[in-house]
Amino acid sequence: MARIQLYALICAAFVLGIIGVYSSGIARGQDKIKRKLDKKLIDNMRTAKEVDDEISELNDTSLSDRANRWVRKDNR
């Protein structure tokens, strides 16, 4: 009977070890995805800041000239 309990205990420890490794792998994968999303967000914020700074540096005529390229002509 003691031998059966020993085998059951070894099997339970093995299963718990497998579950622990599996759950740590899932957590690591989620962390990797979160870091990737954070990096993309930071890159997008940096790009927006660069565009905002570039527009702030333009004088009124330069800004008007650049905007005319993108604004539709009103040919009524």
mmCIF file of the N, C-alpha and C atoms, coordinates in Angstrom:
data_MODEL
# 
_entry.id   MODEL 
# 
loop_
_atom_site.group_PDB 
_atom_site.id 
_atom_site.type_symbol 
_atom_site.label_atom_id 
_atom_site.label_alt_id 
_atom_site.label_comp_id 
_atom_site.label_asym_id 
_atom_site.label_entity_id 
_atom_site.label_seq_id 
_atom_site.pdbx_PDB_ins_code 
_atom_site.Cartn_x 
_atom_site.Cartn_y 
_atom_site.Cartn_z 
_atom_site.occupancy 
_atom_site.B_iso_or_equiv 
_atom_site.pdbx_formal_charge 
_atom_site.auth_seq_id 
_atom_site.auth_comp_id 
_atom_site.auth_asym_id 
_atom_site.auth_atom_id 
_atom_site.pdbx_PDB_model_num 
ATOM 1   N N  . MET A 1 1  ? 0.821   -1.186 0.000   1.00 0.00 ? 1  MET A N  1 
ATOM 2   C CA . MET A 1 1  ? 0.000   0.000  0.000   1.00 0.00 ? 1  MET A CA 1 
ATOM 3   C C  . MET A 1 1  ? 0.873   1.262  0.000   1.00 0.00 ? 1  MET A C  1 
ATOM 4   N N  . ALA A 1 2  ? 1.983   1.213  0.721   1.00 0.00 ? 2  ALA A N  1 
ATOM 5   C CA . ALA A 1 2  ? 2.877   2.367  0.799   1.00 0.00 ? 2  ALA A CA 1 
ATOM 6   C C  . ALA A 1 2  ? 3.507   2.654  -0.564  1.00 0.00 ? 2  ALA A C  1 
ATOM 7   N N  . ARG A 1 3  ? 3.751   1.584  -1.313  1.00 0.00 ? 3  ARG A N  1 
ATOM 8   C CA . ARG A 1 3  ? 4.356   1.744  -2.632  1.00 0.00 ? 3  ARG A CA 1 
ATOM 9   C C  . ARG A 1 3  ? 3.374   2.443  -3.581  1.00 0.00 ? 3  ARG A C  1 
ATOM 10  N N  . ILE A 1 4  ? 2.101   2.118  -3.505  1.00 0.00 ? 4  ILE A N  1 
ATOM 11  C CA . ILE A 1 4  ? 1.079   2.757  -4.345  1.00 0.00 ? 4  ILE A CA 1 
ATOM 12  C C  . ILE A 1 4  ? 0.976   4.244  -4.000  1.00 0.00 ? 4  ILE A C  1 
ATOM 13  N N  . GLN A 1 5  ? 1.035   4.558  -2.708  1.00 0.00 ? 5  GLN A N  1 
ATOM 14  C CA . GLN A 1 5  ? 0.975   5.957  -2.283  1.00 0.00 ? 5  GLN A CA 1 
ATOM 15  C C  . GLN A 1 5  ? 2.207   6.727  -2.790  1.00 0.00 ? 5  GLN A C  1 
ATOM 16  N N  . LEU A 1 6  ? 3.353   6.070  -2.782  1.00 0.00 ? 6  LEU A N  1 
ATOM 17  C CA . LEU A 1 6  ? 4.577   6.698  -3.275  1.00 0.00 ? 6  LEU A CA 1 
ATOM 18  C C  . LEU A 1 6  ? 4.460   6.999  -4.767  1.00 0.00 ? 6  LEU A C  1 
ATOM 19  N N  . TYR A 1 7  ? 3.960   6.019  -5.542  1.00 0.00 ? 7  TYR A N  1 
ATOM 20  C CA . TYR A 1 7  ? 3.771   6.232  -6.972  1.00 0.00 ? 7  TYR A CA 1 
ATOM 21  C C  . TYR A 1 7  ? 2.741   7.332  -7.231  1.00 0.00 ? 7  TYR A C  1 
ATOM 22  N N  . ALA A 1 8  ? 1.669   7.361  -6.458  1.00 0.00 ? 8  ALA A N  1 
ATOM 23  C CA . ALA A 1 8  ? 0.647   8.392  -6.613  1.00 0.00 ? 8  ALA A CA 1 
ATOM 24  C C  . ALA A 1 8  ? 1.235   9.766  -6.307  1.00 0.00 ? 8  ALA A C  1 
ATOM 25  N N  . LEU A 1 9  ? 2.070   9.838  -5.283  1.00 0.00 ? 9  LEU A N  1 
ATOM 26  C CA . LEU A 1 9  ? 2.700   11.102 -4.917  1.00 0.00 ? 9  LEU A CA 1 
ATOM 27  C C  . LEU A 1 9  ? 3.667   11.570 -6.008  1.00 0.00 ? 9  LEU A C  1 
ATOM 28  N N  . ILE A 1 10 ? 4.416   10.639 -6.581  1.00 0.00 ? 10 ILE A N  1 
ATOM 29  C CA . ILE A 1 10 ? 5.345   10.982 -7.665  1.00 0.00 ? 10 ILE A CA 1 
ATOM 30  C C  . ILE A 1 10 ? 4.572   11.454 -8.894  1.00 0.00 ? 10 ILE A C  1 
ATOM 31  N N  . CYS A 1 11 ? 3.485   10.768 -9.231  1.00 0.00 ? 11 CYS A N  1 
ATOM 32  C CA . CYS A 1 11 ? 2.653   11.169 -10.372 1.00 0.00 ? 11 CYS A CA 1 
ATOM 33  C C  . CYS A 1 11 ? 2.041   12.550 -10.140 1.00 0.00 ? 11 CYS A C  1 
ATOM 34  N N  . ALA A 1 12 ? 1.555   12.803 -8.933  1.00 0.00 ? 12 ALA A N  1 
ATOM 35  C CA . ALA A 1 12 ? 0.962   14.110 -8.619  1.00 0.00 ? 12 ALA A CA 1 
ATOM 36  C C  . ALA A 1 12 ? 2.003   15.218 -8.726  1.00 0.00 ? 12 ALA A C  1 
ATOM 37  N N  . ALA A 1 13 ? 3.213   14.963 -8.249  1.00 0.00 ? 13 ALA A N  1 
ATOM 38  C CA . ALA A 1 13 ? 4.281   15.960 -8.347  1.00 0.00 ? 13 ALA A CA 1 
ATOM 39  C C  . ALA A 1 13 ? 4.648   16.223 -9.803  1.00 0.00 ? 13 ALA A C  1 
ATOM 40  N N  . PHE A 1 14 ? 4.676   15.169 -10.620 1.00 0.00 ? 14 PHE A N  1 
ATOM 41  C CA . PHE A 1 14 ? 4.978   15.312 -12.038 1.00 0.00 ? 14 PHE A CA 1 
ATOM 42  C C  . PHE A 1 14 ? 3.911   16.149 -12.742 1.00 0.00 ? 14 PHE A C  1 
ATOM 43  N N  . VAL A 1 15 ? 2.647   15.845 -12.485 1.00 0.00 ? 15 VAL A N  1 
ATOM 44  C CA . VAL A 1 15 ? 1.543   16.590 -13.110 1.00 0.00 ? 15 VAL A CA 1 
ATOM 45  C C  . VAL A 1 15 ? 1.577   18.051 -12.674 1.00 0.00 ? 15 VAL A C  1 
ATOM 46  N N  . LEU A 1 16 ? 1.813   18.310 -11.403 1.00 0.00 ? 16 LEU A N  1 
ATOM 47  C CA . LEU A 1 16 ? 1.895   19.691 -10.930 1.00 0.00 ? 16 LEU A CA 1 
ATOM 48  C C  . LEU A 1 16 ? 3.081   20.428 -11.557 1.00 0.00 ? 16 LEU A C  1 
ATOM 49  N N  . GLY A 1 17 ? 4.175   19.724 -11.762 1.00 0.00 ? 17 GLY A N  1 
ATOM 50  C CA . GLY A 1 17 ? 5.331   20.325 -12.429 1.00 0.00 ? 17 GLY A CA 1 
ATOM 51  C C  . GLY A 1 17 ? 5.015   20.697 -13.870 1.00 0.00 ? 17 GLY A C  1 
ATOM 52  N N  . ILE A 1 18 ? 4.330   19.806 -14.572 1.00 0.00 ? 18 ILE A N  1 
ATOM 53  C CA . ILE A 1 18 ? 3.931   20.077 -15.962 1.00 0.00 ? 18 ILE A CA 1 
ATOM 54  C C  . ILE A 1 18 ? 3.001   21.287 -16.014 1.00 0.00 ? 18 ILE A C  1 
ATOM 55  N N  . ILE A 1 19 ? 2.039   21.348 -15.103 1.00 0.00 ? 19 ILE A N  1 
ATOM 56  C CA . ILE A 1 19 ? 1.101   22.477 -15.060 1.00 0.00 ? 19 ILE A CA 1 
ATOM 57  C C  . ILE A 1 19 ? 1.858   23.776 -14.767 1.00 0.00 ? 19 ILE A C  1 
ATOM 58  N N  . GLY A 1 20 ? 2.835   23.732 -13.873 1.00 0.00 ? 20 GLY A N  1 
ATOM 59  C CA . GLY A 1 20 ? 3.631   24.919 -13.556 1.00 0.00 ? 20 GLY A CA 1 
ATOM 60  C C  . GLY A 1 20 ? 4.430   25.417 -14.750 1.00 0.00 ? 20 GLY A C  1 
ATOM 61  N N  . VAL A 1 21 ? 5.058   24.499 -15.473 1.00 0.00 ? 21 VAL A N  1 
ATOM 62  C CA . VAL A 1 21 ? 5.835   24.878 -16.657 1.00 0.00 ? 21 VAL A CA 1 
ATOM 63  C C  . VAL A 1 21 ? 4.914   25.456 -17.726 1.00 0.00 ? 21 VAL A C  1 
ATOM 64  N N  . TYR A 1 22 ? 3.758   24.842 -17.916 1.00 0.00 ? 22 TYR A N  1 
ATOM 65  C CA . TYR A 1 22 ? 2.798   25.306 -18.918 1.00 0.00 ? 22 TYR A CA 1 
ATOM 66  C C  . TYR A 1 22 ? 2.305   26.713 -18.585 1.00 0.00 ? 22 TYR A C  1 
ATOM 67  N N  . SER A 1 23 ? 1.936   26.943 -17.340 1.00 0.00 ? 23 SER A N  1 
ATOM 68  C CA . SER A 1 23 ? 1.412   28.259 -16.964 1.00 0.00 ? 23 SER A CA 1 
ATOM 69  C C  . SER A 1 23 ? 2.492   29.331 -17.026 1.00 0.00 ? 23 SER A C  1 
ATOM 70  N N  . SER A 1 24 ? 3.731   29.000 -16.706 1.00 0.00 ? 24 SER A N  1 
ATOM 71  C CA . SER A 1 24 ? 4.802   29.998 -16.816 1.00 0.00 ? 24 SER A CA 1 
ATOM 72  C C  . SER A 1 24 ? 5.080   30.325 -18.285 1.00 0.00 ? 24 SER A C  1 
ATOM 73  N N  . GLY A 1 25 ? 4.945   29.353 -19.155 1.00 0.00 ? 25 GLY A N  1 
ATOM 74  C CA . GLY A 1 25 ? 5.106   29.603 -20.594 1.00 0.00 ? 25 GLY A CA 1 
ATOM 75  C C  . GLY A 1 25 ? 4.022   30.522 -21.122 1.00 0.00 ? 25 GLY A C  1 
ATOM 76  N N  . ILE A 1 26 ? 2.799   30.323 -20.662 1.00 0.00 ? 26 ILE A N  1 
ATOM 77  C CA . ILE A 1 26 ? 1.694   31.195 -21.072 1.00 0.00 ? 26 ILE A CA 1 
ATOM 78  C C  . ILE A 1 26 ? 1.949   32.619 -20.577 1.00 0.00 ? 26 ILE A C  1 
ATOM 79  N N  . ALA A 1 27 ? 2.365   32.764 -19.328 1.00 0.00 ? 27 ALA A N  1 
ATOM 80  C CA . ALA A 1 27 ? 2.632   34.096 -18.773 1.00 0.00 ? 27 ALA A CA 1 
ATOM 81  C C  . ALA A 1 27 ? 3.756   34.788 -19.536 1.00 0.00 ? 27 ALA A C  1 
ATOM 82  N N  . ARG A 1 28 ? 4.775   34.040 -19.890 1.00 0.00 ? 28 ARG A N  1 
ATOM 83  C CA . ARG A 1 28 ? 5.887   34.619 -20.648 1.00 0.00 ? 28 ARG A CA 1 
ATOM 84  C C  . ARG A 1 28 ? 5.430   35.062 -22.027 1.00 0.00 ? 28 ARG A C  1 
ATOM 85  N N  . GLY A 1 29 ? 4.572   34.277 -22.669 1.00 0.00 ? 29 GLY A N  1 
ATOM 86  C CA . GLY A 1 29 ? 4.048   34.645 -23.980 1.00 0.00 ? 29 GLY A CA 1 
ATOM 87  C C  . GLY A 1 29 ? 3.189   35.896 -23.912 1.00 0.00 ? 29 GLY A C  1 
ATOM 88  N N  . GLN A 1 30 ? 2.360   36.000 -22.883 1.00 0.00 ? 30 GLN A N  1 
ATOM 89  C CA . GLN A 1 30 ? 1.526   37.185 -22.723 1.00 0.00 ? 30 GLN A CA 1 
ATOM 90  C C  . GLN A 1 30 ? 2.386   38.411 -22.467 1.00 0.00 ? 30 GLN A C  1 
ATOM 91  N N  . ASP A 1 31 ? 3.439   38.255 -21.690 1.00 0.00 ? 31 ASP A N  1 
ATOM 92  C CA . ASP A 1 31 ? 4.349   39.371 -21.415 1.00 0.00 ? 31 ASP A CA 1 
ATOM 93  C C  . ASP A 1 31 ? 5.052   39.827 -22.693 1.00 0.00 ? 31 ASP A C  1 
ATOM 94  N N  . LYS A 1 32 ? 5.425   38.876 -23.525 1.00 0.00 ? 32 LYS A N  1 
ATOM 95  C CA . LYS A 1 32 ? 6.087   39.209 -24.783 1.00 0.00 ? 32 LYS A CA 1 
ATOM 96  C C  . LYS A 1 32 ? 5.145   39.991 -25.693 1.00 0.00 ? 32 LYS A C  1 
ATOM 97  N N  . ILE A 1 33 ? 3.898   39.576 -25.760 1.00 0.00 ? 33 ILE A N  1 
ATOM 98  C CA . ILE A 1 33 ? 2.905   40.282 -26.577 1.00 0.00 ? 33 ILE A CA 1 
ATOM 99  C C  . ILE A 1 33 ? 2.680   41.690 -26.046 1.00 0.00 ? 33 ILE A C  1 
ATOM 100 N N  . LYS A 1 34 ? 2.593   41.816 -24.718 1.00 0.00 ? 34 LYS A N  1 
ATOM 101 C CA . LYS A 1 34 ? 2.369   43.131 -24.119 1.00 0.00 ? 34 LYS A CA 1 
ATOM 102 C C  . LYS A 1 34 ? 3.549   44.065 -24.400 1.00 0.00 ? 34 LYS A C  1 
ATOM 103 N N  . ARG A 1 35 ? 4.764   43.551 -24.301 1.00 0.00 ? 35 ARG A N  1 
ATOM 104 C CA . ARG A 1 35 ? 5.935   44.378 -24.603 1.00 0.00 ? 35 ARG A CA 1 
ATOM 105 C C  . ARG A 1 35 ? 5.940   44.822 -26.059 1.00 0.00 ? 35 ARG A C  1 
ATOM 106 N N  . LYS A 1 36 ? 5.529   43.928 -26.961 1.00 0.00 ? 36 LYS A N  1 
ATOM 107 C CA . LYS A 1 36 ? 5.481   44.269 -28.381 1.00 0.00 ? 36 LYS A CA 1 
ATOM 108 C C  . LYS A 1 36 ? 4.447   45.369 -28.636 1.00 0.00 ? 36 LYS A C  1 
ATOM 109 N N  . LEU A 1 37 ? 3.283   45.267 -28.000 1.00 0.00 ? 37 LEU A N  1 
ATOM 110 C CA . LEU A 1 37 ? 2.257   46.298 -28.152 1.00 0.00 ? 37 LEU A CA 1 
ATOM 111 C C  . LEU A 1 37 ? 2.712   47.626 -27.555 1.00 0.00 ? 37 LEU A C  1 
ATOM 112 N N  . ASP A 1 38 ? 3.385   47.577 -26.409 1.00 0.00 ? 38 ASP A N  1 
ATOM 113 C CA . ASP A 1 38 ? 3.897   48.803 -25.796 1.00 0.00 ? 38 ASP A CA 1 
ATOM 114 C C  . ASP A 1 38 ? 4.941   49.470 -26.686 1.00 0.00 ? 38 ASP A C  1 
ATOM 115 N N  . LYS A 1 39 ? 5.801   48.669 -27.312 1.00 0.00 ? 39 LYS A N  1 
ATOM 116 C CA . LYS A 1 39 ? 6.822   49.216 -28.202 1.00 0.00 ? 39 LYS A CA 1 
ATOM 117 C C  . LYS A 1 39 ? 6.172   49.893 -29.396 1.00 0.00 ? 39 LYS A C  1 
ATOM 118 N N  . LYS A 1 40 ? 5.134   49.273 -29.951 1.00 0.00 ? 40 LYS A N  1 
ATOM 119 C CA . LYS A 1 40 ? 4.431   49.866 -31.092 1.00 0.00 ? 40 LYS A CA 1 
ATOM 120 C C  . LYS A 1 40 ? 3.760   51.172 -30.682 1.00 0.00 ? 40 LYS A C  1 
ATOM 121 N N  . LEU A 1 41 ? 3.157   51.200 -29.489 1.00 0.00 ? 41 LEU A N  1 
ATOM 122 C CA . LEU A 1 41 ? 2.519   52.418 -28.995 1.00 0.00 ? 41 LEU A CA 1 
ATOM 123 C C  . LEU A 1 41 ? 3.543   53.537 -28.827 1.00 0.00 ? 41 LEU A C  1 
ATOM 124 N N  . ILE A 1 42 ? 4.698   53.222 -28.265 1.00 0.00 ? 42 ILE A N  1 
ATOM 125 C CA . ILE A 1 42 ? 5.750   54.227 -28.087 1.00 0.00 ? 42 ILE A CA 1 
ATOM 126 C C  . ILE A 1 42 ? 6.240   54.734 -29.438 1.00 0.00 ? 42 ILE A C  1 
ATOM 127 N N  . ASP A 1 43 ? 6.414   53.833 -30.411 1.00 0.00 ? 43 ASP A N  1 
ATOM 128 C CA . ASP A 1 43 ? 6.846   54.255 -31.747 1.00 0.00 ? 43 ASP A CA 1 
ATOM 129 C C  . ASP A 1 43 ? 5.809   55.176 -32.387 1.00 0.00 ? 43 ASP A C  1 
ATOM 130 N N  . ASN A 1 44 ? 4.525   54.851 -32.243 1.00 0.00 ? 44 ASN A N  1 
ATOM 131 C CA . ASN A 1 44 ? 3.472   55.697 -32.797 1.00 0.00 ? 44 ASN A CA 1 
ATOM 132 C C  . ASN A 1 44 ? 3.443   57.058 -32.113 1.00 0.00 ? 44 ASN A C  1 
ATOM 133 N N  . MET A 1 45 ? 3.632   57.085 -30.806 1.00 0.00 ? 45 MET A N  1 
ATOM 134 C CA . MET A 1 45 ? 3.651   58.359 -30.084 1.00 0.00 ? 45 MET A CA 1 
ATOM 135 C C  . MET A 1 45 ? 4.853   59.202 -30.518 1.00 0.00 ? 45 MET A C  1 
ATOM 136 N N  . ARG A 1 46 ? 5.989   58.548 -30.736 1.00 0.00 ? 46 ARG A N  1 
ATOM 137 C CA . ARG A 1 46 ? 7.189   59.261 -31.178 1.00 0.00 ? 46 ARG A CA 1 
ATOM 138 C C  . ARG A 1 46 ? 6.972   59.855 -32.570 1.00 0.00 ? 46 ARG A C  1 
ATOM 139 N N  . THR A 1 47 ? 6.342   59.102 -33.458 1.00 0.00 ? 47 THR A N  1 
ATOM 140 C CA . THR A 1 47 ? 6.060   59.601 -34.803 1.00 0.00 ? 47 THR A CA 1 
ATOM 141 C C  . THR A 1 47 ? 5.104   60.787 -34.750 1.00 0.00 ? 47 THR A C  1 
ATOM 142 N N  . ALA A 1 48 ? 4.067   60.689 -33.926 1.00 0.00 ? 48 ALA A N  1 
ATOM 143 C CA . ALA A 1 48 ? 3.115   61.791 -33.790 1.00 0.00 ? 48 ALA A CA 1 
ATOM 144 C C  . ALA A 1 48 ? 3.808   63.035 -33.248 1.00 0.00 ? 48 ALA A C  1 
ATOM 145 N N  . LYS A 1 49 ? 4.708   62.858 -32.305 1.00 0.00 ? 49 LYS A N  1 
ATOM 146 C CA . LYS A 1 49 ? 5.447   63.988 -31.732 1.00 0.00 ? 49 LYS A CA 1 
ATOM 147 C C  . LYS A 1 49 ? 6.344   64.623 -32.787 1.00 0.00 ? 49 LYS A C  1 
ATOM 148 N N  . GLU A 1 50 ? 7.003   63.806 -33.616 1.00 0.00 ? 50 GLU A N  1 
ATOM 149 C CA . GLU A 1 50 ? 7.857   64.343 -34.674 1.00 0.00 ? 50 GLU A CA 1 
ATOM 150 C C  . GLU A 1 50 ? 7.048   65.147 -35.679 1.00 0.00 ? 50 GLU A C  1 
ATOM 151 N N  . VAL A 1 51 ? 5.878   64.652 -36.057 1.00 0.00 ? 51 VAL A N  1 
ATOM 152 C CA . VAL A 1 51 ? 5.014   65.368 -37.000 1.00 0.00 ? 51 VAL A CA 1 
ATOM 153 C C  . VAL A 1 51 ? 4.538   66.671 -36.377 1.00 0.00 ? 51 VAL A C  1 
ATOM 154 N N  . ASP A 1 52 ? 4.133   66.622 -35.115 1.00 0.00 ? 52 ASP A N  1 
ATOM 155 C CA . ASP A 1 52 ? 3.674   67.824 -34.426 1.00 0.00 ? 52 ASP A CA 1 
ATOM 156 C C  . ASP A 1 52 ? 4.796   68.859 -34.340 1.00 0.00 ? 52 ASP A C  1 
ATOM 157 N N  . ASP A 1 53 ? 6.007   68.418 -34.035 1.00 0.00 ? 53 ASP A N  1 
ATOM 158 C CA . ASP A 1 53 ? 7.142   69.338 -33.968 1.00 0.00 ? 53 ASP A CA 1 
ATOM 159 C C  . ASP A 1 53 ? 7.450   69.932 -35.343 1.00 0.00 ? 53 ASP A C  1 
ATOM 160 N N  . GLU A 1 54 ? 7.354   69.108 -36.380 1.00 0.00 ? 54 GLU A N  1 
ATOM 161 C CA . GLU A 1 54 ? 7.630   69.585 -37.733 1.00 0.00 ? 54 GLU A CA 1 
ATOM 162 C C  . GLU A 1 54 ? 6.609   70.648 -38.148 1.00 0.00 ? 54 GLU A C  1 
ATOM 163 N N  . ILE A 1 55 ? 5.365   70.425 -37.833 1.00 0.00 ? 55 ILE A N  1 
ATOM 164 C CA . ILE A 1 55 ? 4.322   71.396 -38.171 1.00 0.00 ? 55 ILE A CA 1 
ATOM 165 C C  . ILE A 1 55 ? 4.502   72.675 -37.360 1.00 0.00 ? 55 ILE A C  1 
ATOM 166 N N  . SER A 1 56 ? 4.890   72.552 -36.115 1.00 0.00 ? 56 SER A N  1 
ATOM 167 C CA . SER A 1 56 ? 5.096   73.724 -35.265 1.00 0.00 ? 56 SER A CA 1 
ATOM 168 C C  . SER A 1 56 ? 6.235   74.601 -35.776 1.00 0.00 ? 56 SER A C  1 
ATOM 169 N N  . GLU A 1 57 ? 7.217   73.995 -36.422 1.00 0.00 ? 57 GLU A N  1 
ATOM 170 C CA . GLU A 1 57 ? 8.358   74.744 -36.929 1.00 0.00 ? 57 GLU A CA 1 
ATOM 171 C C  . GLU A 1 57 ? 8.053   75.499 -38.218 1.00 0.00 ? 57 GLU A C  1 
ATOM 172 N N  . LEU A 1 58 ? 7.005   75.107 -38.934 1.00 0.00 ? 58 LEU A N  1 
ATOM 173 C CA . LEU A 1 58 ? 6.693   75.752 -40.201 1.00 0.00 ? 58 LEU A CA 1 
ATOM 174 C C  . LEU A 1 58 ? 6.072   77.129 -39.966 1.00 0.00 ? 58 LEU A C  1 
ATOM 175 N N  . ASN A 1 59 ? 6.387   78.069 -40.868 1.00 0.00 ? 59 ASN A N  1 
ATOM 176 C CA . ASN A 1 59 ? 5.703   79.346 -40.790 1.00 0.00 ? 59 ASN A CA 1 
ATOM 177 C C  . ASN A 1 59 ? 4.366   79.223 -41.520 1.00 0.00 ? 59 ASN A C  1 
ATOM 178 N N  . ASP A 1 60 ? 3.566   80.259 -41.501 1.00 0.00 ? 60 ASP A N  1 
ATOM 179 C CA . ASP A 1 60 ? 2.205   80.177 -42.044 1.00 0.00 ? 60 ASP A CA 1 
ATOM 180 C C  . ASP A 1 60 ? 2.182   79.875 -43.534 1.00 0.00 ? 60 ASP A C  1 
ATOM 181 N N  . THR A 1 61 ? 3.072   80.485 -44.303 1.00 0.00 ? 61 THR A N  1 
ATOM 182 C CA . THR A 1 61 ? 3.049   80.261 -45.753 1.00 0.00 ? 61 THR A CA 1 
ATOM 183 C C  . THR A 1 61 ? 3.493   78.840 -46.090 1.00 0.00 ? 61 THR A C  1 
ATOM 184 N N  . SER A 1 62 ? 4.494   78.343 -45.408 1.00 0.00 ? 62 SER A N  1 
ATOM 185 C CA . SER A 1 62 ? 4.944   76.972 -45.665 1.00 0.00 ? 62 SER A CA 1 
ATOM 186 C C  . SER A 1 62 ? 3.851   75.973 -45.315 1.00 0.00 ? 62 SER A C  1 
ATOM 187 N N  . LEU A 1 63 ? 3.178   76.218 -44.198 1.00 0.00 ? 63 LEU A N  1 
ATOM 188 C CA . LEU A 1 63 ? 2.098   75.331 -43.784 1.00 0.00 ? 63 LEU A CA 1 
ATOM 189 C C  . LEU A 1 63 ? 0.956   75.384 -44.786 1.00 0.00 ? 63 LEU A C  1 
ATOM 190 N N  . SER A 1 64 ? 0.658   76.577 -45.275 1.00 0.00 ? 64 SER A N  1 
ATOM 191 C CA . SER A 1 64 ? -0.410  76.734 -46.264 1.00 0.00 ? 64 SER A CA 1 
ATOM 192 C C  . SER A 1 64 ? -0.053  76.015 -47.557 1.00 0.00 ? 64 SER A C  1 
ATOM 193 N N  . ASP A 1 65 ? 1.189   76.134 -47.998 1.00 0.00 ? 65 ASP A N  1 
ATOM 194 C CA . ASP A 1 65 ? 1.627   75.460 -49.227 1.00 0.00 ? 65 ASP A CA 1 
ATOM 195 C C  . ASP A 1 65 ? 1.526   73.946 -49.091 1.00 0.00 ? 65 ASP A C  1 
ATOM 196 N N  . ARG A 1 66 ? 1.941   73.429 -47.950 1.00 0.00 ? 66 ARG A N  1 
ATOM 197 C CA . ARG A 1 66 ? 1.862   71.976 -47.738 1.00 0.00 ? 66 ARG A CA 1 
ATOM 198 C C  . ARG A 1 66 ? 0.421   71.514 -47.636 1.00 0.00 ? 66 ARG A C  1 
ATOM 199 N N  . ALA A 1 67 ? -0.424  72.308 -47.004 1.00 0.00 ? 67 ALA A N  1 
ATOM 200 C CA . ALA A 1 67 ? -1.829  71.922 -46.855 1.00 0.00 ? 67 ALA A CA 1 
ATOM 201 C C  . ALA A 1 67 ? -2.552  71.934 -48.192 1.00 0.00 ? 67 ALA A C  1 
ATOM 202 N N  . ASN A 1 68 ? -2.159  72.833 -49.094 1.00 0.00 ? 68 ASN A N  1 
ATOM 203 C CA . ASN A 1 68 ? -2.814  72.909 -50.407 1.00 0.00 ? 68 ASN A CA 1 
ATOM 204 C C  . ASN A 1 68 ? -2.620  71.644 -51.221 1.00 0.00 ? 68 ASN A C  1 
ATOM 205 N N  . ARG A 1 69 ? -1.551  70.920 -50.967 1.00 0.00 ? 69 ARG A N  1 
ATOM 206 C CA . ARG A 1 69 ? -1.350  69.653 -51.680 1.00 0.00 ? 69 ARG A CA 1 
ATOM 207 C C  . ARG A 1 69 ? -2.383  68.614 -51.282 1.00 0.00 ? 69 ARG A C  1 
ATOM 208 N N  . TRP A 1 70 ? -2.908  68.709 -50.061 1.00 0.00 ? 70 TRP A N  1 
ATOM 209 C CA . TRP A 1 70 ? -3.796  67.682 -49.544 1.00 0.00 ? 70 TRP A CA 1 
ATOM 210 C C  . TRP A 1 70 ? -5.269  68.100 -49.549 1.00 0.00 ? 70 TRP A C  1 
ATOM 211 N N  . VAL A 1 71 ? -5.524  69.368 -49.669 1.00 0.00 ? 71 VAL A N  1 
ATOM 212 C CA . VAL A 1 71 ? -6.904  69.850 -49.637 1.00 0.00 ? 71 VAL A CA 1 
ATOM 213 C C  . VAL A 1 71 ? -7.472  69.840 -51.039 1.00 0.00 ? 71 VAL A C  1 
ATOM 214 N N  . ARG A 1 72 ? -8.702  69.418 -51.159 1.00 0.00 ? 72 ARG A N  1 
ATOM 215 C CA . ARG A 1 72 ? -9.364  69.341 -52.450 1.00 0.00 ? 72 ARG A CA 1 
ATOM 216 C C  . ARG A 1 72 ? -9.660  70.741 -52.960 1.00 0.00 ? 72 ARG A C  1 
ATOM 217 N N  . LYS A 1 73 ? -9.490  70.924 -54.258 1.00 0.00 ? 73 LYS A N  1 
ATOM 218 C CA . LYS A 1 73 ? -9.794  72.207 -54.886 1.00 0.00 ? 73 LYS A CA 1 
ATOM 219 C C  . LYS A 1 73 ? -11.308 72.346 -55.003 1.00 0.00 ? 73 LYS A C  1 
ATOM 220 N N  . ASP A 1 74 ? -11.797 73.533 -54.743 1.00 0.00 ? 74 ASP A N  1 
ATOM 221 C CA . ASP A 1 74 ? -13.239 73.779 -54.838 1.00 0.00 ? 74 ASP A CA 1 
ATOM 222 C C  . ASP A 1 74 ? -13.526 74.396 -56.197 1.00 0.00 ? 74 ASP A C  1 
ATOM 223 N N  . ASN A 1 75 ? -13.871 73.539 -57.155 1.00 0.00 ? 75 ASN A N  1 
ATOM 224 C CA . ASN A 1 75 ? -14.112 73.982 -58.536 1.00 0.00 ? 75 ASN A CA 1 
ATOM 225 C C  . ASN A 1 75 ? -15.608 74.008 -58.816 1.00 0.00 ? 75 ASN A C  1 
ATOM 226 N N  . ARG A 1 76 ? -16.293 74.902 -58.194 1.00 0.00 ? 76 ARG A N  1 
ATOM 227 C CA . ARG A 1 76 ? -17.746 74.978 -58.431 1.00 0.00 ? 76 ARG A CA 1 
ATOM 228 C C  . ARG A 1 76 ? -18.088 75.865 -59.556 1.00 0.00 ? 76 ARG A C  1 
# 
